[in-house]
Amino acid sequence: MNLNQPQQELLNPLAEQLHDIILPEPIGWWPLAASIWVLLIIILGILIGLAAYFWHRYQQHSYRRMAIADVKKQAEHNNDTELLHKLNATLKQVAMTTYGRHQVAPLTDEAWLAFLASKAQFVPQPNNIKQLVQYYGANTQLSAAERQRLIHYAEQWIKEHHL
């Protein structure tokens, strides 16, 4: 279309007033939306709750860690009678800490072994478990395998006994 000269002169000043389209600034990430704040607070609460739970659990099981360290230290004893005495004493101490003195202290011999079996049913007792309570009054000799089985049983019982 061909515009005549007067119309074109009239449109030029109007065209000069036109500018490019100005885009608004992009939406920033700050400040956060209220729903994001709520989500962050919930996540923070969950993390604090989990940390408190695991810290409490860690503190509750400190007796187990100490007893396992004691059993490992006892494994270095060369005297088998002394080893049996110390293993039995450590197991009794852990049991009294967990189940109370009134329930554990009177247990001896077969009753003690039955108690150990009942509180950690999924930990198999070694064949020579009776040596654990029949060590007194005799100089007990254990083979390396028997010795290792008793030490392993004591560690497993300490780790896995249930309340």
N, C-alpha and C positions, 0 to 999 in steps of 0.2 A: 504494500500500500504506500502510495506516495502522498505524503502530507504536504500541504502547501506551506509556504515560507512563514506566514504569520502564526500558524498553529505550531510549527516547530519551534519558533522563538518563544512561544508561550510555555512549551513543555520543557525546554532546556533548564530554566531556573528551578522548575519543580524536580527534574531529574537530579540536579545537583544537590538538592536537599536530601535525597535518599541516601541512606547508609547501609552498609552490610548488616545482616542479621546478627545481633549481639546475643551470644549464648550466655545463659546464666552460669555462675561458678558451679563446678561439680559439688555435690553434697559431700561434706567431709565426714570422717568417721567419728570425730569428736564434736559435740558431746554424744555419749552413747545413749541409745534409746532405753527407756525404762525397763523393757523386757530383757534387754541384755544385762542391765544391772541386777535384776532379779536372778537371772541365770548364773551370773558370776557369784552372787552371794550364796546361792544354793550349792554351787560347785565348791566354793571355799568352805562352807559348812560341812560338806561331805568329806573333804580332805582333812579338815581338823578333826572330825569324828573318827575317821579311819586312823589317823596318826595317834589319837588318844587311845583307841582300842588296841592297836598293836603295841604301843608303849606299855599299857597296862598288862597286856598278855606277856610281853617280854619280862616285865618285873615279876609277874606271878610265877614264871617258869625259871627264875634265877636259881632256885634250889636244885632244879634238874641239872643245869649247867655246872653248878659247883660239885654236885655228886658225881657227874660223869668225869669231871677233871680229877676228882679224888680216886675214882676207880682206875683211871689211866695211870695215876701215880702209884697206886697199889700194885698194878700189874708188874712193876719193876722189882717187887720183893722176890727174893730167892727162896725164902722159907714158905713152903706150901701151907703149913698150918696157920702161919700168920696171915697169909693171903686170904684163906678161907674165913678167918676171924674178921678181918677188915672188910671183906665183901659183905659178909652177913651184917656187920655193924652198919655199913653204909646203906644197905637195903632197908634195915630197920629204921634208920634215921629218916630216910626218904618217906617210908610208909607212915611213920609217926607225924612227920610234917604234913603229909597229905590227908591222912585219915584220922589223926588224933591219937594221943597216947593211950586213952582208955580202951580203944579198940585194938591197938597193935601190941602194946607192951606185954600183955599176958600170953601172947602166942609163942609157942616153942615147937620144935621138931616138926612132926607131920602137920600140925595145925598151921604152923608158919608157912610151910611149903604149899599147903592148900590155899592159904590166903594169897600168897604170891601168884599162884596159878589163877585164882579167881579174879584178881584185879588186873591181870593182863592176859586174858584168855588166848589172844592171838599171838603171843610170844611163846614159842615152844620151849618147854623146859628140857635141858640136856639130860641124858641118861644118868649122869653122875650128880644130879642135883642134891641127892641125900648127903653127899659129902659136905655140902654147904652148912649143914646143921650138926653133923657128926664128927667134927674136927677136934673137939675138946677132949683132953685126956689121952690123945694119941698123936704120934708123930706121923702126920698124913703125907703121903707121897703122891703127887699127881703127874701124869704124863703131860707133855707139852700140849697135846690136843685137848685133854680134859681141862687143863688149866685155861686154855684159850676159850673153850666152850663156856666155862663158868664166867669168865670175864665178859665175854660177849653177851651172855644171858643177863648179867647184872646191868650192863649198859643199855640193852634193849628194854629191859623192864623199867629202868629209870626213865627212858625216853618216852615209852608208850603206855605206861600204866594209866588207867582211866579213873576218873573220880566217881 
